[in-house]
Amino acid sequence: MRKVLVCLVLICAVLSLVSVSGASTVTVLYTFTGSNGANPVADLVQDSGGNIWGTTENGGTGSCPNGCGTIFELTKASGFTSPGYLYSFQGGSGDGAYPASGLIFDKKVGPAGTLFGTTSAGGGSGCGGSGCGTIFSFPVGGSNDTVLYSFAGGSDGATPLAELLLATSDKKVLLYGTTSAGGGSGCGGSGCGTVFAFQLGDAADTVLYRFTGGGDGANPVAALVFDSSGKNPNLWGTAENGGVGYGTIFELTASSGYTELVVGYSFMGVDELDGATPEAALTFDSTADLLYGTTAYGGDAPSCSLPAGCGTVFQLQLPQSPSSYSNFYSFTGLGAGSSGAVPTARLALETKHNAEEGYVYGTASQGGIDSGSCPAEGCGTAFAICPPTVCDSGAEEYTLFSFDFTHGANPAAGMLLNLPKLGDRGHERDFSPPGGKGDCTSNCSGSASSGGSDPSGVIYVLTD
């Protein structure tokens, strides 16, 4: 039976506009109300028709407490204000529950393409009875997901929180991912997490690496990334714990079949004015052979009120060496003019326009405004940063928007950049001052995990 939630656009879609002096304009495209999903914490993705897809961690019609989560589509034809498909996870042994990761799209699988993702629970009775998580597919134009694999919580891993990474090899479809737990008996008995590969059509995953919780790291909660689009790229990722205590950047080498791990960097923590607890996936800049990322804590901002630090933006130059890592920006926390705190989402890299090529865009889940309906830790921010490799004067940060609860709060997802190609408007786009700031265009969108009129979260878009 088709599991689709039908709702009136007047109820489900809230369209509002706010101008923010000196920053960007924010439009709320869609508001979650619980029955249509709640708490979108993961990145958005577009299909080949330009429609936006995503997941909500909670809500929907499933029987889990607070709902088992949803898959949603916002159609391009509606201006991304109306749902096309809205699927509710059911949990239990037959379906996943609580998707904390975004979807990936493969246009070559199925008539209209297929979406792949993970759920952090469901799929069985293990892991305390709630299930250890699943890998699933959802066909564009379909009405139900298919559970491709259910984690058992032992040596195969448990609780996948990260987006998958798609690769093809000899006409085989491979999905690479991480689990935040399982894989062994370390880390208090729950396991320290794994890196796995799943071949479409197989009955089981292949565990490439099991973390030990020592110098290699522990509990990877972010997606993997390749360091090249050519043959035999290496895999890179982050572990939020382990190393010297505050997480690691790791590499799985192609020459080993992705089974040998090399630690690229161990975070030293706030006492060393370094980053701590990387929760976001890395972003690879092929033009400079750089990996960009964030740490949720740490840094060196005197105005930051968090004892563990407000977080950093860092780069790792490839090939790595002892001096190839640097954290070049520290977030400043709460209050007017502050850039936010606790960035947990993957950075988006601008590659379309000459003037802003190399800028990175992202969100901070806390900080910014802490008044009105915002919690004491703040509602979070959206930002653009010109890295020191692009701006000769050093890193330049621009707070594009401080979330105010009405227009969303606490974004845990990054931004979807879909910038028009040069010449689409007859000329190169001129970005407004100050400093040649790389503002987002009308297709720079994302999700905020809470806030809005319900307040179960929103889908927003930033414009100049």
Number of C-alpha atoms within 10 A of each C-alpha: 5 9 17 19 18 13 14 9 12 10 11 20 21 21 14 13 13 12 13 13 9 14 19 22 19 24 20 24 24 25 30 28 21 21 21 27 29 28 28 34 28 29 25 25 21 20 18 12 10 14 18 20 26 27 31 31 26 29 27 29 22 21 15 19 8 17 25 29 33 32 27 23 23 23 19 16 12 11 10 21 23 21 24 20 21 23 25 31 29 23 24 20 16 13 25 32 30 27 33 28 28 27 27 22 21 18 14 10 13 13 10 15 16 20 24 23 29 31 33 26 30 30 27 22 15 18 19 8 12 19 27 29 33 27 24 19 20 21 20 22 13 12 14 20 19 15 21 22 20 28 27 21 25 17 17 24 29 30 29 34 28 28 27 27 20 18 15 10 8 5 7 11 16 17 21 22 29 33 31 26 31 29 25 20 14 17 18 8 10 18 26 29 33 27 26 21 21 21 18 15 10 10 11 15 20 14 20 20 19 26 26 20 22 16 17 23 27 29 28 33 28 28 26 27 23 21 22 14 9 7 7 13 16 18 19 25 29 33 30 26 26 24 21 17 19 24 31 28 24 20 23 23 17 15 11 11 11 20 17 13 18 13 18 21 22 24 24 19 21 19 14 12 17 23 31 30 26 32 28 28 27 29 23 23 17 11 9 11 13 21 21 23 28 31 32 27 27 31 28 22 18 11 14 24 15 18 10 18 30 32 34 29 24 20 22 22 16 15 10 13 11 7 8 14 18 15 20 16 22 28 28 25 30 26 17 12 13 20 30 33 33 30 34 28 28 26 28 22 22 21 16 15 17 11 17 20 15 24 26 23 27 28 33 32 28 31 33 30 28 21 14 10 14 22 17 13 21 27 31 35 30 26 25 25 23 24 22 16 14 16 14 10 10 13 16 18 19 21 22 28 23 32 28 23 26 20 28 28 30 31 33 29 27 27 30 23 21 16 16 15 12 13 9 10 9 7 9 14 17 13 16 12 10 9 11 12 21 27 24 25 19 17 16 17 24 30 33 31 26 26 25 23 16 15 20 25 31 32 26 24 24 22 17 17
